[in-house]
Amino acid sequence: MYNPITDLSKARILISNDDGVDAHGLRLLEKIARTLTRDVWVVAPENEQSGAGHSLTLHRPLRIRQVARRRYAVDGTPTDCVLLAINKILKGHKPDLVLSGINRGGNLGEDVHYSGTVAAAMEGTLLGVPSIALSQLYKFPQPVRWGTSEHFAADVIRRIAASEWPQHVLMNVNFPDMPPAEVNGIEVVRQGKRKIGDQLEERIDPRGRPYIWIGGQRNEDRNAHGTDLEAIYRGSVTVTPLCVDLTDLRTMEALEKVCR
């Protein structure tokens, strides 16, 4: 179990994301983190890495660029950023908490398998640091309601950090697409079902060759009670604990009986 962090003012916080080092959500999360502690470090991708998942760069060298004091950009994935931050930049004094986000767009249901935002938190978890992914739901082309994230994020981070949870678990937080005054509160819910990739559009390039766009359309279930999707569309901030150990224990027990 992670030890609860009841006083974040003494904590070292590492921030990363998948929208890139210049993203508005990253700067907002940095601002929020600085209300919790003065010891805040940012290590984020040079460019947007949405959909990168938990990918690691193995076949080319990585470069670290110092942007400002305690602020770095890495020409790699969110996973690369957290790995280099903990094992290189902050080596010898690793962070007490990893925050990833705030992502422009929700990470709900099966999004968590593709999300670079969630992957950064997953890497922090694998490296033994309690980690939280944060995302702000919005509907294109409407503006992102960053004020909702700003209003609730610090309180949610404090509550989660002060709790005790297993070391193989990361926390996935999503903020609803509505003004802060209309939010119903915070709910702890399970992962719902929302699969990207149902919309494939085939086109022809100027040379007459076909290509395919994977659309953003998602087939989602907003009615399953107790899920992140149902709760967030009802107006709640959602918190979902995700396990990095993918072993299904029930199936494992059943297989042991037939494989003896």
Secondary structure, DSSP 8 states (H G I E B T S, - for coil): -----S-GGG-EEEEE-SS-TT-HHHHHHHHHHTTT-SEEEEEEESS--TT-TT----SS---EEEEETTEEEESS-HHHHHHHIIIIITTTS--SEEEEEEEES---TTHHHH-HHHHHHHHHHHTT--EEEEEE---TTS---HHHHHHHHHHHHHHHHTS---TTEEEEEEE-SS-GGG--EEEE-B---EEE-S-EEEEE-TTS-EEEEE---EEE-S-STTBHHHHHHTTEEEEEEEES----HHHHHHHHHH--
